[in-house]
């Protein structure tokens, strides 16, 4: 591994042509990023010593910045269990006839499960509205499986080729009182019975969460987040097997820490601020899903999810894009706040990749929260994405600091309560 860091620093350059200098610096960004993406952390895969070291580092940075733990918590780690199931029995009947279990998927955390048409589950159909979009399908299925109601989902046979891959939902699950059954069938059955049995192994995970209580609008919340996990150690490429994840997403966590430092020094936030480092984004989004279940979404006014901001965007430096730009007016509000700053926020230029529903903002967005991801990643040509070459030396730390300052400046109206973004319209059945 190349240990030399050819960091693209520009310490003397102003962060905005029309803005005053702030405490957000490339030097501090480099300090944080260099540790999070170091070989010592081994790629920060959940369940490894490396991710535990990363969590401890982030928690200490939150403490030093002056954040508080969540109310009732003794520290900054938000721990939770993830269950890994092993199915030991599956039987199904439809219209009093045996039904091929290859066309059945049960998502449950109960050891013994049974459902029929009298169980009170809502029955719905999942069918394409035109051409089958694979990313959209899996986004919808994940949303259904992690929702807050008992469901029987009748999956249109247009999805027959994709249905076997739905089983990936069961590699790990959060404990839940709700159950979802997927049946691949074109007809709406008069009657059905599905039985399943599972054993479960438990794995502990943790988000890192710090809070700045608000003043005049303390019951309302604004969230700044990113994910601190990555792929860990994997297949060697050119002799390098550590997938450091410098851009994905140590860059986002670096920005979150810088924002925590910045707003903690200001101490003037009317709305409460939450700073979150999510775990397990790469392996199912379990951290964001658990976190969202602990909140009242009606009290979350906005979420700034920061993902891969270590490289220039397709428009060059001093720019980034916002996913789901047309879902709320949050992007327009941010653009207005940055007018004359020399920095531009653009709508997502990769709509075909469905990025709005592919990061940790998605869980709260499903619940109506104006939750958007900010990124600079050139998703069509990013050379180091999910590769061992995603190292600190490939990043532009001065630009990362500029983007972070742009986020801070653009968020000011929302934090003060003078701006409130519109909500995400419920477009899906879940």
Buried (B, 14 or more C-beta within 10 A) or exposed (E): EEEEBEBBBBEEEEBBEEBEEBEBBBEBBBBBBBBBBBBEBBBBBBBBEBBBBBBEBBBEBBBEBBBBBBEEEEBBBBEBBBBBBEBEEBBBBBEEEEBEBEBBBBBBBBEEBBBEEEBEBEBBEBEEEEEBBEEBBBBBBBBBBBBEEBBBBBBBEBBEEBBEEBEEBBEBBBEBEBBBBBBBBEEEBEEBBBBBBBEBEEBEBBBBBBBBEBEEBEEBBBBBBBBBBBBBBBEEEEEBBBBBBBBBBBBBBBBBBBBBBBBBEEEEBBBBBBBBBBBBBBBBBBBBBBBBBEBEBEEBBBBBBBBBBBBBBBEEBBBBBBBBBEBBBBBBBBBEBBEEBBBBBBEBBBEEBBBBBBBBBBBBBBBBBBBBBBBBBBBEEBEBBBBBBBBBBBBBBBBBBBBBBBBBBBBBBBBBBEBBBEBBEEEBBB
